[in-house]
């Protein structure tokens, strides 16, 4: 039995056979440019697969995050928040794969980076600061 998911983006709507994808290099689904990662079966969990799928993303490169350095033991303390961030920024389909455009990928990477590394002192919002005094 194969698991097929369809890209939720209206301009694409391509089908991807999740079981036919290689276990590694999950971000390389030739048929869809919005595909980020798949999980389940013999693959890693949602968080690990998504972090691996976002490898090389601009937000990860800026913060020097390499997926190989972050396994399940490093991601376990932030797993619930990381899954919530993935669902908030991306399009999770059938709880088997996540899709997103460039802006959604960057938002997802930025949120995951703040969970993994801690709050960014330059970015405002909860846990982050402002470079301006008194704000």
N, C-alpha and C positions, 0 to 999 in steps of 0.2 A: 504494500500500500504506500503510495507516494503522497507527500504533503505538498500541496501547491498553494501558494499565496499570490495574491494579485496586488500590484502596486496601487496604492490609494490615490496617487496623483492623477488628476483628470487628464493631463496632457500625455500621460504614459499608459497606465492601466495594463502593463505587461504582466504575464504570469511567470512565476519563478518556482521551479521544483526544488524545494528546500532540501530534500534528501539527496538530490543529485549534486549539490554544491560540495566542494571539498571542505573538510573540517577546518583547515587553516585558511588564511587569506579570505576571511568571510566577507570582506568588503568588495570583493571582485566578482560581482554577478554581471556578466557581459551584457545581459539582456536589459538591465535597468540601471540608469544612472542615479536613481534615488535610493537604491538598496544600501543599507548600512551593515546589518548583521542578522544572523539567524541563530536560534538556540533550540535546545531540546534534543532528545535522542542521545547520540554519542557526543554532541557538542557541549561546550561549557554553558553555564547559566546565562541569563539575560545580561547581567552587568559585565561579566568577563567578556562575553562575545561582543557586546557593544563597544567596550573600551578597545578591544582588538580591532574592531571594524573602523573605529575612528583614528587608528594609528596614522600618523602623518598629517592629521588635521592641524590647521594653523594655530588654533587655541592650545592644542597639546604641545606643538613645537615651541611656542612662546614660553610655556611653563616647563618645558623639558620633561614631559611625561611620556614614558615609553611603556607600552602595555606589557612588555616582557618583565618589567620591574614590579608589576602589580598583579599578584595572583589572588586567589580566593581568601587567603589569610589577611592580606592587606585591605581587601575590599569588603570583608564581612562586617566590620563596624559601621560602614555607611551603606550597606546593601539596600535597606528599605528606602532611604532617601534617594539613592542612586536610581532605583527602579522607578520611583515617582518622577524624578527628573527626566528619565528616558521617555516615560509615558507623556509627560508634559510637553517636551520639546519635539518629540518625534511622532510618527504614526505607527503604532504597534498593530499588526495585523494577525488575527487568530492566535494571539499569544505565542507566536512562532518566529516572527521577524519584525524588524523595525526599518522604516523608510524615512527619508527626509531630504529636503533640498539643502542648498548650501547654507542658508541662514539658520535653518533648523539644526543642521549638523554643528554649526558654530555655537549656537545656544546650548545644545546638549553637551558639547565638549567643555564649554565654559563652566556650566553647572557641575559637571562631573569633576573637573579640575579643582573647583572650590571645595567639593566634598572630599576629594582625595588628599589635597594639599593643605586645606584649611582656607579661611577667608582671604581673599585678595585685598591688600590694604588700599589699593587704588580704586577698585570697583566699589561703588556705593551699595547700599541695601543692607539687609540683615547680615550681621557678621563682618561686613566690609566697612571700609572707612571712606573718608573724603580727604583729598589732599588740602582742602581749604580748612583753615582753623575755624572753630566755632560752629561747625555744621555736623 
